[in-house]
């Protein structure tokens, strides 16, 4: 009989990602008062920082995001928007960029590195996500007409997205503090989590 040895560090990292991904459901169901207060940024940074192999650092957070999206679309929204929401591929591309930020900025876990990565990830998400809204013909909330395809329209799109960016930053900071803090604390208690491979 062939048995595969399960890497316990990988298993713990995977559990962290799955539990935090499940925390997206209350936000998506609008059970929390803060729109866009999401663990997505922290998930990307955490995966990038701790999964040592590049393909795992990218694939596992993306897979976790995909599964949680499918659950949200099916059970929270009841399939109202189809299997996936419009423009999901842009969000996944941005999420991949956030994972890369985690891998690049958090080579050593410290409060300073996590803070810098969280701010960079949030700004990246805001600039790229709102750019796709503007390119896709988003609505100018002042006039309820499509945003103009010029500099003024783009700046209005960014201005409208600023409150969501602040909430995204707050969510990224809070969830990062919990995830990185908890895993680093666990590393001091359980030596198998010190392994370099995951």
SERO-4910 file (N, C-alpha, C, O; in steps of 0.05 Angstrom, whole numbers):
BEGIN
 pado doro    nc1    nc2    nc3   cac1   cac2   cac3    cc1    cc2    cc3    oc1    oc2    oc3
  Unk    A     17    -24      0      0      0      0     18     25      0     37     27     16
  Unk    A     11     44    -18     27     69    -20     12     90     -3    -11     95     -7
  Unk    A     26    101     15     15    122     31     30    148     27     54    148     24
  Unk    A     15    170     25     28    196     22     31    209     49     13    209     66
  Unk    A     54    220     53     59    234     78     48    263     76     56    278     58
  Unk    A     31    269     93     19    296     93     37    315    108     45    310    131
  Unk    A     43    337     95     60    358    107     42    373    127     23    386    119
  Unk    A     48    370    153     30    383    173     30    413    172      9    426    177
  Unk    A     52    425    164     53    454    161     34    463    139     19    483    142
  Unk    A     35    449    117     16    455     94    -13    452    103    -30    469     97
  Unk    A    -18    431    119    -46    426    128    -55    449    145    -78    458    143
  Unk    A    -38    459    163    -46    481    181    -51    507    164    -70    521    169
  Unk    A    -33    512    145    -36    536    128    -62    534    112    -76    553    109
  Unk    A    -68    510    102    -92    506     87   -117    511    104   -136    523     95
  Unk    A   -117    501    129   -139    505    147   -143    535    153   -166    545    153
  Unk    A   -121    550    157   -123    579    161   -137    592    137   -155    608    141
  Unk    A   -129    584    113   -141    597     89   -170    590     86   -186    607     79
  Unk    A   -178    565     92   -206    557     89   -224    571    109   -245    580    103
  Unk    A   -214    572    134   -230    586    155   -234    615    149   -256    626    152
  Unk    A   -213    628    140   -215    657    134   -232    662    110   -247    681    108
  Unk    A   -230    644     90   -247    647     66   -276    645     73   -293    659     61
  Unk    A   -282    628     93   -310    626    102   -320    652    115   -344    657    115
  Unk    A   -302    668    125   -310    694    137   -319    714    116   -330    735    123
  Unk    A   -315    707     90   -325    725     69   -356    724     68   -369    743     58
  Unk    A   -368    702     77   -397    698     74   -413    719     89   -431    730     77
  Unk    A   -407    725    115   -423    746    128   -420    773    114   -440    788    113
  Unk    A   -397    779    104   -393    805     90   -410    805     64   -422    825     58
  Unk    A   -409    783     49   -424    781     24   -454    782     29   -469    793     13
  Unk    A   -462    770     51   -491    770     58   -500    796     71   -523    799     79
  Unk    A   -481    815     73   -486    841     85   -495    839    114   -512    854    123
  Unk    A   -483    820    128   -489    816    156   -470    834    173   -473    836    197
  Unk    A   -450    846    159   -432    864    173   -437    892    162   -446    895    139
  Unk    A   -433    913    177   -440    940    169   -420    953    149   -425    975    139
  Unk    A   -397    939    144   -377    952    128   -374    938    101   -364    915    100
  Unk    A   -383    951     80   -380    939     53   -350    937     46   -335    956     51
  Unk    A   -342    915     35   -315    910     27   -295    905     50   -271    905     45
  Unk    A   -305    902     74   -288    894     97   -284    864     93   -298    848    105
  Unk    A   -263    857     78   -260    830     68   -233    818     76   -214    833     79
  Unk    A   -232    792     78   -206    779     84   -190    773     59   -169    761     60
  Unk    A   -200    781     35   -187    774     10   -158    783     10   -140    767      3
  Unk    A   -153    808     17   -125    818     16   -107    802     35    -85    795     27
  Unk    A   -117    797     59   -100    782     79    -95    753     69    -73    742     73
  Unk    A   -115    741     56   -112    714     45    -89    713     25    -72    695     25
  Unk    A    -89    733      7    -68    734    -14    -40    738     -1    -21    725     -9
  Unk    A    -39    757     17    -13    762     30     -3    738     46     20    731     45
  Unk    A    -21    726     61    -14    702     77     -4    679     60     16    667     65
  Unk    A    -19    674     39    -11    652     20     16    658      8     33    640      6
  Unk    A     20    683     -1     45    690    -14     69    688      5     91    680     -2
  Unk    A     64    696     31     86    696     50     94    668     60    117    663     64
  Unk    A     74    650     63     80    625     77     83    601     59     98    582     65
  Unk    A     69    600     36     73    577     18     99    582      3    102    600    -13
  Unk    A    119    564      8    145    569     -3    147    563    -33    163    576    -47
  Unk    A    131    545    -43    132    539    -72    113    559    -86     91    563    -78
  Unk    A    124    570   -107    109    591   -122     82    582   -131     62    597   -128
  Unk    A     79    558   -141     54    549   -151     33    545   -129     10    550   -133
  Unk    A     43    537   -105     24    534    -82     16    562    -72     -7    566    -65
  Unk    A     35    580    -72     30    607    -62      8    621    -79     -8    636    -69
  Unk    A      7    614   -104    -13    626   -122    -38    609   -124    -60    619   -122
  Unk    A    -34    583   -129    -57    565   -134    -75    561   -110    -99    562   -112
  Unk    A    -63    556    -86    -81    550    -63    -98    574    -55   -122    570    -51
  Unk    A    -87    598    -52   -105    621    -46   -126    626    -68   -149    632    -62
  Unk    A   -118    622    -94   -138    626   -115   -160    604   -114   -183    610   -118
  Unk    A   -152    580   -108   -171    558   -106   -190    563    -82   -214    558    -84
  Unk    A   -179    572    -60   -196    579    -37   -216    601    -43   -239    600    -36
  Unk    A   -206    622    -58   -223    644    -66   -245    634    -85   -268    642    -82
  Unk    A   -238    616   -103   -257    605   -122   -280    590   -108   -303    594   -114
  Unk    A   -272    572    -90   -292    556    -76   -310    574    -60   -335    570    -60
  Unk    A   -299    594    -45   -316    612    -29   -334    629    -47   -357    634    -40
  Unk    A   -324    637    -71   -341    651    -90   -364    634   -100   -387    644   -101
  Unk    A   -359    609   -106   -380    591   -115   -401    587    -94   -425    587    -99
  Unk    A   -392    584    -69   -411    581    -46   -428    606    -43   -452    605    -40
  Unk    A   -415    629    -44   -429    655    -41   -449    659    -63   -472    666    -58
  Unk    A   -441    653    -88   -459    657   -111   -483    638   -109   -506    646   -115
  Unk    A   -479    614   -100   -500    594    -99   -519    598    -75   -543    596    -78
  Unk    A   -507    602    -51   -523    602    -27   -530    630    -16   -551    633     -3
  Unk    A   -513    649    -20   -519    676    -10   -537    691    -30   -557    703    -23
  Unk    A   -529    689    -56   -543    704    -77   -563    686    -92   -577    696   -110
  Unk    A   -563    660    -86   -583    642    -98   -581    640   -128   -601    635   -142
  Unk    A   -556    643   -138   -552    640   -167   -562    664   -183   -564    662   -208
  Unk    A   -569    685   -170   -580    709   -183   -561    721   -204   -570    732   -224
  Unk    A   -535    718   -199   -515    729   -218   -501    707   -234   -480    712   -246
  Unk    A   -513    684   -235   -501    662   -249   -480    648   -231   -480    652   -207
  Unk    A   -463    631   -244   -444    616   -228   -423    635   -216   -414    631   -193
  Unk    A   -415    656   -232   -395    675   -222   -404    703   -229   -419    707   -248
  Unk    A   -395    723   -214   -402    751   -219   -388    762   -243   -367    751   -252
  Unk    A   -398    783   -254   -387    796   -277   -359    807   -270   -355    819   -249
  Unk    A   -340    803   -288   -313    813   -285   -296    798   -264   -276    809   -254
  Unk    A   -304    774   -257   -290    759   -236   -261    754   -244   -243    753   -226
  Unk    A   -255    751   -270   -228    746   -278   -209    769   -272   -185    765   -267
  Unk    A   -219    794   -273   -203    817   -265   -196    815   -235   -173    820   -227
  Unk    A   -216    809   -219   -211    807   -190   -191    785   -184   -174    788   -166
  Unk    A   -192    762   -198   -173    741   -194   -145    749   -202   -126    741   -189
  Unk    A   -143    765   -224   -117    775   -232   -105    793   -211    -82    792   -204
  Unk    A   -122    811   -199   -114    829   -178   -106    813   -153    -86    819   -140
  Unk    A   -121    792   -147   -115    775   -124    -88    761   -128    -73    758   -109
  Unk    A    -82    753   -152    -56    741   -158    -34    761   -153    -13    754   -143
  Unk    A    -39    786   -161    -19    808   -156    -15    812   -126      8    816   -117
  Unk    A    -36    810   -110    -34    813    -81    -18    790    -69     -2    794    -51
  Unk    A    -22    766    -80     -6    743    -71     24    748    -77     41    741    -60
  Unk    A     30    759   -100     57    765   -107     69    786    -88     92    785    -81
  Unk    A     52    806    -81     61    826    -61     69    813    -35     89    820    -23
  Unk    A     52    793    -26     58    779     -1     85    764     -3    101    764     16
  Unk    A     90    752    -26    115    737    -30    139    756    -31    161    749    -21
  Unk    A    135    779    -43    157    798    -47    163    815    -22    186    820    -15
  Unk    A    142    824     -8    145    843     14    149    829     41    161    841     60
  Unk    A    140    804     44    141    791     70    159    767     69    151    744     75
  Unk    A    184    772     62    204    750     62    210    742     91    215    718     97
  Unk    A    208    761    109    210    756    138    185    769    150    179    792    145
  Unk    A    170    753    166    146    763    178    153    782    201    166    774    220
  Unk    A    144    807    198    146    827    219    122    846    216    110    847    195
  Unk    A    116    861    238     94    879    237     98    900    215     79    907    201
  Unk    A    122    910    212    128    930    191    124    919    163    111    932    147
  Unk    A    134    895    158    131    883    131    102    876    125     93    881    102
  Unk    A     87    866    144     59    860    140     43    886    135     26    887    117
  Unk    A     49    907    150     35    932    147     41    944    119     22    953    106
  Unk    A     66    944    111     73    954     85     60    939     63     50    950     43
  Unk    A     60    912     65     47    895     45     17    900     44      5    901     23
  Unk    A      4    903     68    -25    908     69    -33    934     56    -52    935     41
  Unk    A    -17    955     61    -23    981     48    -19    980     18    -35    989      3
  Unk    A      3    967     10      9    964    -19    -13    948    -33    -22    955    -55
  Unk    A    -21    926    -20    -42    909    -31    -68    924    -34    -82    921    -54
  Unk    A    -75    939    -14   -100    954    -14   -100    976    -36   -120    979    -50
  Unk    A    -78    990    -39    -76   1010    -60    -77    997    -87    -90   1008   -106
  Unk    A    -63    975    -90    -63    960   -115    -92    951   -122   -100    954   -145
  Unk    A   -106    940   -103   -133    931   -108   -151    954   -116   -166    952   -135
  Unk    A   -149    977   -102   -165   1000   -108   -160   1011   -136   -179   1015   -151
  Unk    A   -134   1015   -142   -127   1026   -169   -135   1008   -192   -146   1017   -212
  Unk    A   -130    982   -189   -136    964   -211   -166    957   -213   -177    956   -235
  Unk    A   -179    952   -190   -207    945   -190   -224    968   -200   -242    964   -217
  Unk    A   -218    993   -191   -234   1015   -200   -228   1023   -229   -245   1033   -244
  Unk    A   -204   1017   -238   -197   1020   -267   -215   1002   -284   -225   1011   -305
  Unk    A   -219    978   -275   -236    960   -290   -265    969   -290   -280    965   -309
  Unk    A   -274    981   -267   -301    991   -265   -305   1014   -286   -324   1015   -300
  Unk    A   -285   1032   -287   -286   1054   -305   -285   1044   -334   -301   1054   -351
  Unk    A   -268   1025   -340   -266   1015   -368   -292   1000   -376   -299   1000   -399
  Unk    A   -305    988   -356   -329    973   -362   -355    989   -363   -377    979   -365
  Unk    A   -352   1016   -360   -375   1033   -362   -390   1036   -336   -415   1036   -336
  Unk    A   -376   1040   -314   -389   1043   -288   -405   1068   -287   -404   1085   -305
  Unk    A   -421   1071   -266   -440   1093   -262   -428   1116   -246   -416   1111   -225
  Unk    A   -432   1140   -255   -425   1164   -239   -447   1168   -219   -470   1174   -226
  Unk    A   -441   1164   -194   -462   1165   -173   -474   1192   -168   -494   1195   -154
  Unk    A   -461   1213   -178   -472   1240   -175   -495   1245   -195   -514   1258   -188
  Unk    A   -492   1234   -219   -512   1239   -240   -527   1214   -248   -547   1215   -263
  Unk    A   -518   1190   -238   -530   1164   -245   -529   1160   -275   -547   1148   -287
  Unk    A   -508   1170   -288   -503   1165   -316   -476   1151   -318   -460   1152   -299
  Unk    A   -469   1139   -341   -443   1126   -344   -420   1146   -339   -421   1169   -347
  Unk    A   -399   1136   -327   -375   1152   -323   -364   1160   -350   -363   1144   -368
  Unk    A   -355   1185   -352   -343   1194   -378   -317   1180   -383   -302   1174   -364
  Unk    A   -311   1175   -408   -286   1161   -415   -263   1181   -418   -250   1182   -439
  Unk    A   -258   1196   -397   -236   1215   -397   -224   1215   -369   -232   1200   -351
  Unk    A   -204   1233   -365   -190   1234   -340   -209   1241   -317   -207   1229   -295
  Unk    A   -228   1259   -322   -247   1267   -301   -264   1243   -293   -270   1240   -269
  Unk    A   -273   1227   -313   -289   1203   -307   -273   1183   -290   -284   1171   -272
  Unk    A   -248   1179   -297   -231   1161   -282   -227   1170   -253   -229   1155   -234
  Unk    A   -222   1196   -250   -218   1207   -223   -244   1205   -206   -242   1201   -182
  Unk    A   -267   1209   -219   -292   1206   -205   -296   1177   -196   -306   1172   -174
  Unk    A   -288   1159   -213   -290   1130   -207   -273   1124   -182   -281   1110   -164
  Unk    A   -248   1134   -182   -231   1130   -159   -242   1143   -134   -240   1131   -112
  Unk    A   -253   1167   -136   -265   1181   -113   -288   1164   -102   -290   1162    -77
  Unk    A   -305   1153   -119   -327   1137   -110   -318   1112    -96   -331   1102    -78
  Unk    A   -295   1101   -105   -285   1076    -94   -269   1080    -68   -261   1060    -56
  Unk    A   -262   1105    -61   -245   1110    -38   -256   1098    -12   -241   1086      3
  Unk    A   -282   1101     -6   -293   1089     19   -290   1059     20   -284   1047     40
  Unk    A   -293   1046     -4   -290   1017     -5   -261   1009     -2   -254    988     10
  Unk    A   -242   1026    -12   -214   1021     -9   -206   1022     21   -191   1006     31
  Unk    A   -218   1042     35   -212   1044     64   -221   1020     79   -207   1010     97
  Unk    A   -245   1010     72   -255    986     85   -239    961     78   -234    944     94
  Unk    A   -230    960     52   -213    938     44   -187    938     59   -177    917     68
  Unk    A   -175    962     62   -150    965     78   -155    957    107   -139    942    118
  Unk    A   -177    966    119   -183    958    146   -186    928    149   -175    916    167
  Unk    A   -200    915    130   -203    886    131   -177    872    127   -171    852    141
  Unk    A   -161    882    109   -134    870    104   -117    872    129   -103    852    136
  Unk    A   -117    895    142   -101    898    166   -111    880    189    -94    867    202
  Unk    A   -137    880    193   -148    864    215   -143    834    211   -133    820    228
  Unk    A   -151    824    187   -147    796    182   -118    788    180   -111    765    188
  Unk    A   -101    805    170    -72    799    169    -61    797    197    -45    779    203
  Unk    A    -69    816    215    -60    815    243    -68    788    256    -52    776    270
  Unk    A    -93    780    251   -102    754    263    -87    731    250    -77    713    265
  Unk    A    -86    729    224    -74    706    211    -44    704    216    -34    683    225
  Unk    A    -29    726    210      0    725    215      6    722    244     24    707    252
  Unk    A     -8    737    261     -3    735    290     -8    707    301      8    697    316
  Unk    A    -31    695    293    -37    668    303    -17    648    293     -9    630    308
  Unk    A    -10    649    267      9    629    257     37    632    269     50    612    275
  Unk    A     46    657    272     72    661    285     72    652    314     92    640    323
  Unk    A     50    656    328     48    647    355     49    616    356     62    604    373
  Unk    A     34    603    337     34    574    336     61    563    329     69    542    339
  Unk    A     77    578    313    104    569    307    122    567    332    139    550    333
  Unk    A    117    585    351    133    584    376    125    560    393    140    552    411
  Unk    A    101    550    389     91    528    406     95    500    393     99    480    407
  Unk    A     95    499    366     96    473    352    118    474    332    117    488    312
  Unk    A    139    458    338    163    459    321    159    451    292    173    460    275
  Unk    A    139    433    287    135    424    260    126    447    241    129    445    217
  Unk    A    116    469    252    108    491    236    132    508    227    129    526    210
  Unk    A    156    502    238    180    517    230    191    507    204    210    519    193
  Unk    A    181    485    194    192    474    169    191    494    147    173    511    146
  Unk    A    210    492    129    213    511    107    195    505     83    191    522     66
  Unk    A    185    481     82    169    473     59    139    472     65    131    462     86
  Unk    A    123    482     47     95    481     49     82    485     22     58    485     20
***
